[in-house]
Amino acid sequence: MTNAPIRALRRRLLLAFGLLASVCAVAIVYYAAQARQHVGADYTAMVADVVRSQEDPARLLTALTRLENEHPDHRIHQEELGELLLRIPRRIENIRIQVLRSDLDRRDYAPLLEELSHVETRLEALLGQFVQVQRDGLDEREIERLRELGLEIEGGLAWSYSELNHLVQQASADQRQTMGWLTLAVVSLLVMVVLAVGAVMLMMLRLQRQRDAMRHQSHTDVLTGLFNRRRLQEVAEQEFARRQRHDAPLSLMLLDLDHFKRVNDAYGHPVGDEVLTSFAETLQRQVRRLDTVARMGGEEFAVLLPNTDGRAARQLAERILGATRAMPLPEEAGDHRLTVSIGVSEARQGDSFEHLYTRADRRLYGAKEAGRDRVVSSEALPKVANSGAPLDDDELDKLQQRNAR
Ligand SMILES: Nc1nc2c(ncn2[C@@H]2O[C@H](COP(=O)(O)OP(=O)(O)OP(=O)(O)O)[C@@H](O)[C@H]2O)c(=O)[nH]1
């Protein structure tokens, strides 16, 4: 079992994690920018209006002073004053509406609106006075009265606008601070979410690894690292299904080390283990990547050979015979001659894996019976000593039964 699926899964998880983190980062930056823009835009219009209105009190006073010095025949400054007396109430109304619609605290702006209302009544009085002046002309008393009203209005307006300015600046600063905290909270939250998602992904990855490791163990022979009987069965079922679709040949080879008990008895079990492991390596060196090598138990092995007919399987088996004889053994067992018996069978029409396995097993038995260190396959069955004719499967069955008795 390779690590490739785990690596692929890890790559996919990392990619998903990176994408998620990027989306979160873009969302945070976009949100923060939007929020700041919104706060700024809310008060900018009001501040602009207040700044414009703050010029009105000074203009009013200037217009009144010029009025004093104006020649009765020239009505230029009277017109300027008249215009101001119409414009200032409009501006006050505009600012009042904006204040009422804003998020400012009512308790903060109530005195300010009260003062503006007072200024409005004073403006009405000034307007009345002004109309009278226009009608009756200016005298010392009228001028004095106009100046008093003008100063009162100027004071009220200046105080109200400066208070309002202060309130707006304060509110703006408060909101910016709130937005800062809010942004920090959102960022922390998102970071936590991202970390949590990352942790879950890591856990999933670990679980996947553990599952793969367990699956690997359940399919693997501990001593040799080869597949075990169960895995061979699974692969064989897949190969049989594939064979039905593509009509490709499929062969099975069963191998059993000869007189292996003697190795154990002569050199000890650990040396026997080493020999089994070396034989497994020898087998793997002989086969192709698409072949499946398994240890069936004890000193018995199997090789499933997709896209391989009986003849090619036999040739491979002959090669394995030679490689086994030439296989270097552990030092302690240097004198021993290791050989193997092999039964080979090719899948026939309508076969199941059980059929294929039983036939190969029978031929393996035949190889043992015929003297070991040989291959028995459908293409070259062992000869019966007295007749010299090759044995077929039925004859091998009979031989097997006779020996069992
Ligand atoms: N060292 C070692 N020996 C094992 C292992 N599994 C099975 N064996 C031994 O393999 C031997 C098999 O002996 P037998 O079934 O008599 O077969 P054999 O001696 O190879 O004789 P033939 O198969 O008839 O040629 C026994 O001694 C088992 O103890 C293993 O994992 N390690």
The ligand as an ORCA input file, in Angstrom:
! r2SCAN-3c Opt
* xyz 0 1
  N      10.431    -19.940     10.820
  C       9.129    -20.062     10.516
  N       8.632    -21.268     10.268
  C       7.331    -21.408      9.953
  C       6.485    -20.304      9.865
  N       5.240    -20.753      9.520
  C       5.332    -22.083      9.400
  N       6.597    -22.512      9.660
  C       7.148    -23.835      9.669
  O       7.102    -24.380      8.359
  C       7.177    -25.804      8.525
  C       6.250    -26.462      7.547
  O       6.462    -27.833      7.639
  P       5.678    -28.880      6.778
  O       4.253    -28.478      6.632
  O       5.980    -30.221      7.307
  O       6.300    -28.747      5.336
  P       7.762    -28.888      4.839
  O       8.709    -29.249      5.905
  O       8.117    -27.655      4.068
  O       7.662    -30.086      3.848
  P       7.027    -30.115      2.433
  O       6.121    -28.928      2.321
  O       6.278    -31.391      2.332
  O       8.141    -30.036      1.470
  C       6.864    -26.094      9.983
  O       8.016    -26.461     10.632
  C       6.376    -24.750     10.536
  O       6.714    -24.586     11.894
  C       7.029    -19.017     10.137
  O       6.373    -18.007     10.097
  N       8.340    -18.955     10.448
*
